[in-house]
Amino acid sequence: MEKYNEYRGKFHDKFMSLKIPTVNTCCCFLDLRTAGLVIGIFVFISNIFFLFKGENLFWSVISLFTTICWLYGIHKDKPYFMFARLISDLIGLIQVFIIAIILDLIMNAEVEQDDAKKLVEANIVYTIVLVILVGPMVYFWIVCYSLYKSMLERLTDSAGSTGAAAAPSEGYAGV
């Protein structure tokens, strides 16, 4: 168990050292905690819908579990519970980008190379649709990451000043 916590701590530390942009509010007016709860509740309801619909049962259960952990982490002010949801959403975003690239390659292959005007028009429409669909996903992920990071920094700051909680690099005993 000790090695697992050490590995998990190293992965977490490397992830947190990435230069990911953060925001202070969601949509310029909603504080991060409220935004995290709204996003979590929306995802929870979506998960329940997909669970009852019977589509992708395995991923729906995993998503439901990580969403419950997300909401619990916000409610109890325990950011480590939120990490799994953050990573699963990041994996989902990477999948969306890979699918978008594959679809773009297919679309470009379908249009005859002689018809450059059609190709340019198709790429412009595709880019606009991609920005409209993927842009909000990336933004809300950044909002969730910002909430997680701010909660973690607050936890680390309080641990440094009072010694009450373990710092993130010292393991996950508090989880």
C-alpha atoms as an extended CHARMM CRD file, in Angstrom:
* protein
*
       175  EXT
         1         1  MET       CA              0.0000000000        0.0000000000        0.0000000000  PROA      1               0.0000000000
         2         2  GLU       CA              2.8820000000        2.3310000000        0.7700000000  PROA      2               0.0000000000
         3         3  LYS       CA              4.3360000000        1.9060000000       -2.7560000000  PROA      3               0.0000000000
         4         4  TYR       CA              0.8920000000        2.5370000000       -4.2600000000  PROA      4               0.0000000000
         5         5  ASN       CA              0.5170000000        5.8000000000       -2.3400000000  PROA      5               0.0000000000
         6         6  GLU       CA              4.0550000000        6.7990000000       -3.3130000000  PROA      6               0.0000000000
         7         7  TYR       CA              3.3580000000        6.1080000000       -7.0250000000  PROA      7               0.0000000000
         8         8  ARG       CA              0.0140000000        7.8820000000       -6.8410000000  PROA      8               0.0000000000
         9         9  GLY       CA              1.6870000000       10.8510000000       -5.1590000000  PROA      9               0.0000000000
        10        10  LYS       CA              4.3540000000       11.0530000000       -7.8790000000  PROA      10              0.0000000000
        11        11  PHE       CA              1.7260000000       10.9070000000      -10.6470000000  PROA      11              0.0000000000
        12        12  HSD       CA             -0.3210000000       13.5950000000       -8.9390000000  PROA      12              0.0000000000
        13        13  ASP       CA              2.7130000000       15.8250000000       -8.4260000000  PROA      13              0.0000000000
        14        14  LYS       CA              3.7200000000       15.4900000000      -12.0880000000  PROA      14              0.0000000000
        15        15  PHE       CA              0.1730000000       16.2480000000      -13.2190000000  PROA      15              0.0000000000
        16        16  MET       CA             -0.0280000000       19.3230000000      -11.0010000000  PROA      16              0.0000000000
        17        17  SER       CA              3.3300000000       20.5900000000      -12.2970000000  PROA      17              0.0000000000
        18        18  LEU       CA              1.8990000000       20.9140000000      -15.8270000000  PROA      18              0.0000000000
        19        19  LYS       CA              1.2950000000       24.4760000000      -17.0070000000  PROA      19              0.0000000000
        20        20  ILE       CA             -2.5030000000       24.2620000000      -17.3110000000  PROA      20              0.0000000000
        21        21  PRO       CA             -4.3770000000       27.5740000000      -17.4120000000  PROA      21              0.0000000000
        22        22  THR       CA             -6.7620000000       28.3550000000      -14.5770000000  PROA      22              0.0000000000
        23        23  VAL       CA             -9.7020000000       30.7010000000      -14.0600000000  PROA      23              0.0000000000
        24        24  ASN       CA            -11.0520000000       32.4350000000      -10.9480000000  PROA      24              0.0000000000
        25        25  THR       CA            -14.7280000000       32.2330000000      -11.8770000000  PROA      25              0.0000000000
        26        26  CYS       CA            -16.9540000000       30.3420000000      -14.2810000000  PROA      26              0.0000000000
        27        27  CYS       CA            -18.6110000000       32.3770000000      -17.0420000000  PROA      27              0.0000000000
        28        28  CYS       CA            -17.3810000000       35.5830000000      -15.3310000000  PROA      28              0.0000000000
        29        29  PHE       CA            -19.9280000000       35.4460000000      -12.4900000000  PROA      29              0.0000000000
        30        30  LEU       CA            -20.0970000000       32.0220000000      -10.8270000000  PROA      30              0.0000000000
        31        31  ASP       CA            -17.6110000000       31.0950000000       -8.1310000000  PROA      31              0.0000000000
        32        32  LEU       CA            -15.6550000000       27.8940000000       -8.7850000000  PROA      32              0.0000000000
        33        33  ARG       CA            -17.2500000000       25.8600000000       -5.9930000000  PROA      33              0.0000000000
        34        34  THR       CA            -20.7870000000       26.5800000000       -7.2110000000  PROA      34              0.0000000000
        35        35  ALA       CA            -19.7230000000       25.9260000000      -10.8120000000  PROA      35              0.0000000000
        36        36  GLY       CA            -18.1700000000       22.6110000000       -9.7640000000  PROA      36              0.0000000000
        37        37  LEU       CA            -21.3880000000       21.5940000000       -8.0360000000  PROA      37              0.0000000000
        38        38  VAL       CA            -23.5220000000       22.6210000000      -11.0280000000  PROA      38              0.0000000000
        39        39  ILE       CA            -21.2590000000       20.7260000000      -13.4380000000  PROA      39              0.0000000000
        40        40  GLY       CA            -21.2080000000       17.7130000000      -11.1120000000  PROA      40              0.0000000000
        41        41  ILE       CA            -24.9930000000       17.6390000000      -10.7280000000  PROA      41              0.0000000000
        42        42  PHE       CA            -25.4620000000       17.9900000000      -14.4930000000  PROA      42              0.0000000000
        43        43  VAL       CA            -23.0330000000       15.1120000000      -15.1320000000  PROA      43              0.0000000000
        44        44  PHE       CA            -24.7080000000       13.0480000000      -12.3890000000  PROA      44              0.0000000000
        45        45  ILE       CA            -28.1380000000       13.4810000000      -14.0100000000  PROA      45              0.0000000000
        46        46  SER       CA            -26.6450000000       12.6410000000      -17.4250000000  PROA      46              0.0000000000
        47        47  ASN       CA            -25.0570000000        9.5050000000      -15.9710000000  PROA      47              0.0000000000
        48        48  ILE       CA            -28.3560000000        8.3720000000      -14.4620000000  PROA      48              0.0000000000
        49        49  PHE       CA            -30.0630000000        8.9620000000      -17.8260000000  PROA      49              0.0000000000
        50        50  PHE       CA            -27.4610000000        6.8970000000      -19.7100000000  PROA      50              0.0000000000
        51        51  LEU       CA            -27.5610000000        4.2130000000      -17.0320000000  PROA      51              0.0000000000
        52        52  PHE       CA            -31.3320000000        3.7810000000      -17.3990000000  PROA      52              0.0000000000
        53        53  LYS       CA            -31.0440000000        3.9430000000      -21.1570000000  PROA      53              0.0000000000
        54        54  GLY       CA            -28.6160000000        1.0350000000      -20.9850000000  PROA      54              0.0000000000
        55        55  GLU       CA            -25.9690000000        2.5380000000      -23.2570000000  PROA      55              0.0000000000
        56        56  ASN       CA            -22.3110000000        2.0110000000      -22.4190000000  PROA      56              0.0000000000
        57        57  LEU       CA            -23.2200000000        0.4860000000      -19.0750000000  PROA      57              0.0000000000
        58        58  PHE       CA            -19.6210000000       -0.0170000000      -17.9340000000  PROA      58              0.0000000000
        59        59  TRP       CA            -18.5530000000        3.5750000000      -18.6770000000  PROA      59              0.0000000000
        60        60  SER       CA            -21.7800000000        4.9440000000      -17.2410000000  PROA      60              0.0000000000
        61        61  VAL       CA            -21.0890000000        3.1910000000      -13.9250000000  PROA      61              0.0000000000
        62        62  ILE       CA            -17.4640000000        4.4110000000      -13.8810000000  PROA      62              0.0000000000
        63        63  SER       CA            -18.5870000000        7.9430000000      -14.7230000000  PROA      63              0.0000000000
        64        64  LEU       CA            -21.3060000000        7.8280000000      -12.0750000000  PROA      64              0.0000000000
        65        65  PHE       CA            -18.7980000000        6.6760000000       -9.4480000000  PROA      65              0.0000000000
        66        66  THR       CA            -16.2540000000        9.3930000000      -10.3120000000  PROA      66              0.0000000000
        67        67  THR       CA            -19.0230000000       12.0090000000      -10.3610000000  PROA      67              0.0000000000
        68        68  ILE       CA            -20.1980000000       10.9660000000       -6.8870000000  PROA      68              0.0000000000
        69        69  CYS       CA            -16.5820000000       11.2460000000       -5.7320000000  PROA      69              0.0000000000
        70        70  TRP       CA            -16.3790000000       14.6950000000       -7.3660000000  PROA      70              0.0000000000
        71        71  LEU       CA            -19.4950000000       15.9350000000       -5.5690000000  PROA      71              0.0000000000
        72        72  TYR       CA            -18.3820000000       14.3980000000       -2.2600000000  PROA      72              0.0000000000
        73        73  GLY       CA            -14.9490000000       16.0370000000       -2.6150000000  PROA      73              0.0000000000
        74        74  ILE       CA            -16.5380000000       19.4520000000       -3.1380000000  PROA      74              0.0000000000
        75        75  HSD       CA            -19.0750000000       18.9850000000       -0.3310000000  PROA      75              0.0000000000
        76        76  LYS       CA            -16.5470000000       17.7420000000        2.2500000000  PROA      76              0.0000000000
        77        77  ASP       CA            -13.6980000000       19.9610000000        0.9920000000  PROA      77              0.0000000000
        78        78  LYS       CA            -11.5490000000       16.9180000000        0.1050000000  PROA      78              0.0000000000
        79        79  PRO       CA             -9.9520000000       17.5900000000       -3.2940000000  PROA      79              0.0000000000
        80        80  TYR       CA             -8.3210000000       14.1540000000       -3.5800000000  PROA      80              0.0000000000
        81        81  PHE       CA            -11.7600000000       12.6440000000       -4.1200000000  PROA      81              0.0000000000
        82        82  MET       CA            -12.1360000000       14.9050000000       -7.1520000000  PROA      82              0.0000000000
        83        83  PHE       CA             -8.9580000000       13.8080000000       -8.9330000000  PROA      83              0.0000000000
        84        84  ALA       CA            -10.4090000000       10.6960000000      -10.6170000000  PROA      84              0.0000000000
        85        85  ARG       CA            -13.1750000000       12.7460000000      -12.2660000000  PROA      85              0.0000000000
        86        86  LEU       CA            -10.6470000000       15.3020000000      -13.4490000000  PROA      86              0.0000000000
        87        87  ILE       CA             -8.4600000000       12.6290000000      -15.0550000000  PROA      87              0.0000000000
        88        88  SER       CA            -11.4030000000       10.7350000000      -16.6180000000  PROA      88              0.0000000000
        89        89  ASP       CA            -12.6860000000       13.9760000000      -18.1610000000  PROA      89              0.0000000000
        90        90  LEU       CA             -9.2100000000       14.7500000000      -19.4810000000  PROA      90              0.0000000000
        91        91  ILE       CA             -9.0530000000       11.3040000000      -21.0700000000  PROA      91              0.0000000000
        92        92  GLY       CA            -12.4630000000       11.9730000000      -22.6290000000  PROA      92              0.0000000000
        93        93  LEU       CA            -11.2210000000       15.2810000000      -24.0630000000  PROA      93              0.0000000000
        94        94  ILE       CA             -8.1780000000       13.5710000000      -25.5480000000  PROA      94              0.0000000000
        95        95  GLN       CA            -10.4780000000       10.9840000000      -27.1430000000  PROA      95              0.0000000000
        96        96  VAL       CA            -12.6140000000       13.7600000000      -28.6410000000  PROA      96              0.0000000000
        97        97  PHE       CA             -9.5290000000       15.4240000000      -30.1310000000  PROA      97              0.0000000000
        98        98  ILE       CA             -8.2950000000       12.1330000000      -31.6150000000  PROA      98              0.0000000000
        99        99  ILE       CA            -11.7240000000       11.4410000000      -33.1380000000  PROA      99              0.0000000000
       100       100  ALA       CA            -11.8290000000       15.0030000000      -34.5040000000  PROA      100             0.0000000000
       101       101  ILE       CA             -8.4570000000       14.5470000000      -36.1960000000  PROA      101             0.0000000000
       102       102  ILE       CA             -9.5320000000       11.2070000000      -37.6950000000  PROA      102             0.0000000000
       103       103  LEU       CA            -12.7960000000       12.7110000000      -38.9610000000  PROA      103             0.0000000000
       104       104  ASP       CA            -10.8930000000       15.6210000000      -40.4800000000  PROA      104             0.0000000000
       105       105  LEU       CA             -8.5590000000       13.2280000000      -42.2840000000  PROA      105             0.0000000000
       106       106  ILE       CA            -11.5200000000       11.2190000000      -43.5750000000  PROA      106             0.0000000000
       107       107  MET       CA            -13.3240000000       14.3630000000      -44.6820000000  PROA      107             0.0000000000
       108       108  ASN       CA            -10.2390000000       15.6260000000      -46.5060000000  PROA      108             0.0000000000
       109       109  ALA       CA             -9.7980000000       12.2700000000      -48.2210000000  PROA      109             0.0000000000
       110       110  GLU       CA            -13.4330000000       12.2900000000      -49.3920000000  PROA      110             0.0000000000
       111       111  VAL       CA            -13.2010000000       15.6620000000      -51.0940000000  PROA      111             0.0000000000
       112       112  GLU       CA            -11.3900000000       15.4650000000      -54.3920000000  PROA      112             0.0000000000
       113       113  GLN       CA             -8.0330000000       17.1620000000      -54.2300000000  PROA      113             0.0000000000
       114       114  ASP       CA             -8.7790000000       19.0330000000      -57.4670000000  PROA      114             0.0000000000
       115       115  ASP       CA            -11.6470000000       20.8810000000      -55.8380000000  PROA      115             0.0000000000
       116       116  ALA       CA             -9.6840000000       23.1440000000      -53.4890000000  PROA      116             0.0000000000
       117       117  LYS       CA            -12.6150000000       25.5090000000      -52.9080000000  PROA      117             0.0000000000
       118       118  LYS       CA            -14.8020000000       22.6800000000      -51.5640000000  PROA      118             0.0000000000
       119       119  LEU       CA            -11.9640000000       21.5090000000      -49.3590000000  PROA      119             0.0000000000
       120       120  VAL       CA            -11.4540000000       24.9780000000      -47.8620000000  PROA      120             0.0000000000
       121       121  GLU       CA            -15.2040000000       25.4400000000      -47.2830000000  PROA      121             0.0000000000
       122       122  ALA       CA            -15.5010000000       22.0140000000      -45.6760000000  PROA      122             0.0000000000
       123       123  ASN       CA            -12.5430000000       22.7160000000      -43.3730000000  PROA      123             0.0000000000
       124       124  ILE       CA            -13.9680000000       26.0860000000      -42.3250000000  PROA      124             0.0000000000
       125       125  VAL       CA            -17.3550000000       24.5550000000      -41.4730000000  PROA      125             0.0000000000
       126       126  TYR       CA            -15.6900000000       21.6470000000      -39.6750000000  PROA      126             0.0000000000
       127       127  THR       CA            -13.5070000000       24.0020000000      -37.6170000000  PROA      127             0.0000000000
       128       128  ILE       CA            -16.4820000000       26.1730000000      -36.6200000000  PROA      128             0.0000000000
       129       129  VAL       CA            -18.4970000000       23.1160000000      -35.5480000000  PROA      129             0.0000000000
       130       130  LEU       CA            -15.5150000000       21.7230000000      -33.6520000000  PROA      130             0.0000000000
       131       131  VAL       CA            -14.9460000000       24.9900000000      -31.7630000000  PROA      131             0.0000000000
       132       132  ILE       CA            -18.6560000000       25.2440000000      -30.8850000000  PROA      132             0.0000000000
       133       133  LEU       CA            -18.8030000000       21.6670000000      -29.6060000000  PROA      133             0.0000000000
       134       134  VAL       CA            -15.3620000000       21.1450000000      -28.0570000000  PROA      134             0.0000000000
       135       135  GLY       CA            -14.6750000000       24.6840000000      -26.8370000000  PROA      135             0.0000000000
       136       136  PRO       CA            -17.1810000000       24.5230000000      -23.9520000000  PROA      136             0.0000000000
       137       137  MET       CA            -15.9240000000       21.0570000000      -22.9780000000  PROA      137             0.0000000000
       138       138  VAL       CA            -12.3670000000       22.3530000000      -22.6590000000  PROA      138             0.0000000000
       139       139  TYR       CA            -13.5070000000       25.4830000000      -20.8090000000  PROA      139             0.0000000000
       140       140  PHE       CA            -15.5500000000       23.5430000000      -18.2460000000  PROA      140             0.0000000000
       141       141  TRP       CA            -12.6650000000       21.1360000000      -17.7360000000  PROA      141             0.0000000000
       142       142  ILE       CA            -10.4320000000       24.1430000000      -17.0050000000  PROA      142             0.0000000000
       143       143  VAL       CA            -13.0710000000       25.4060000000      -14.5380000000  PROA      143             0.0000000000
       144       144  CYS       CA            -13.0690000000       22.0090000000      -12.7900000000  PROA      144             0.0000000000
       145       145  TYR       CA             -9.2690000000       21.9070000000      -12.7710000000  PROA      145             0.0000000000
       146       146  SER       CA             -9.1770000000       25.4270000000      -11.3270000000  PROA      146             0.0000000000
       147       147  LEU       CA            -11.5520000000       24.4060000000       -8.5360000000  PROA      147             0.0000000000
       148       148  TYR       CA             -9.4910000000       21.3150000000       -7.7690000000  PROA      148             0.0000000000
       149       149  LYS       CA             -6.2300000000       23.2760000000       -7.7640000000  PROA      149             0.0000000000
       150       150  SER       CA             -7.6250000000       26.0630000000       -5.5760000000  PROA      150             0.0000000000
       151       151  MET       CA             -8.9950000000       23.5600000000       -3.0690000000  PROA      151             0.0000000000
       152       152  LEU       CA             -5.6790000000       21.7170000000       -3.0400000000  PROA      152             0.0000000000
       153       153  GLU       CA             -3.7190000000       24.9450000000       -2.5250000000  PROA      153             0.0000000000
       154       154  ARG       CA             -6.0450000000       25.9540000000        0.3010000000  PROA      154             0.0000000000
       155       155  LEU       CA             -5.5400000000       22.5250000000        1.8920000000  PROA      155             0.0000000000
       156       156  THR       CA             -1.7600000000       22.7590000000        1.4670000000  PROA      156             0.0000000000
       157       157  ASP       CA             -1.6640000000       26.3140000000        2.8450000000  PROA      157             0.0000000000
       158       158  SER       CA             -3.6700000000       25.3270000000        5.9050000000  PROA      158             0.0000000000
       159       159  ALA       CA             -1.4310000000       22.2880000000        6.4270000000  PROA      159             0.0000000000
       160       160  GLY       CA              1.6510000000       24.4910000000        6.2960000000  PROA      160             0.0000000000
       161       161  SER       CA              0.3320000000       26.9960000000        8.8000000000  PROA      161             0.0000000000
       162       162  THR       CA             -1.3720000000       24.6580000000       11.2680000000  PROA      162             0.0000000000
       163       163  GLY       CA              0.2150000000       21.2780000000       10.5720000000  PROA      163             0.0000000000
       164       164  ALA       CA             -3.2860000000       19.7800000000       10.6550000000  PROA      164             0.0000000000
       165       165  ALA       CA             -3.3570000000       18.0790000000        7.2570000000  PROA      165             0.0000000000
       166       166  ALA       CA             -0.8060000000       16.2320000000        5.1610000000  PROA      166             0.0000000000
       167       167  ALA       CA              0.6760000000       18.0190000000        2.1840000000  PROA      167             0.0000000000
       168       168  PRO       CA             -0.0890000000       16.4480000000       -1.2160000000  PROA      168             0.0000000000
       169       169  SER       CA              3.4500000000       15.1350000000       -1.7570000000  PROA      169             0.0000000000
       170       170  GLU       CA              3.3580000000       13.3580000000        1.6190000000  PROA      170             0.0000000000
       171       171  GLY       CA              0.8770000000       10.7390000000        0.4360000000  PROA      171             0.0000000000
       172       172  TYR       CA             -2.8590000000       10.2910000000        0.5760000000  PROA      172             0.0000000000
       173       173  ALA       CA             -3.4400000000        9.1060000000        4.0960000000  PROA      173             0.0000000000
       174       174  GLY       CA             -6.3630000000       11.4840000000        4.5150000000  PROA      174             0.0000000000
       175       175  VAL       CA             -8.3160000000        9.9480000000        1.6310000000  PROA      175             0.0000000000
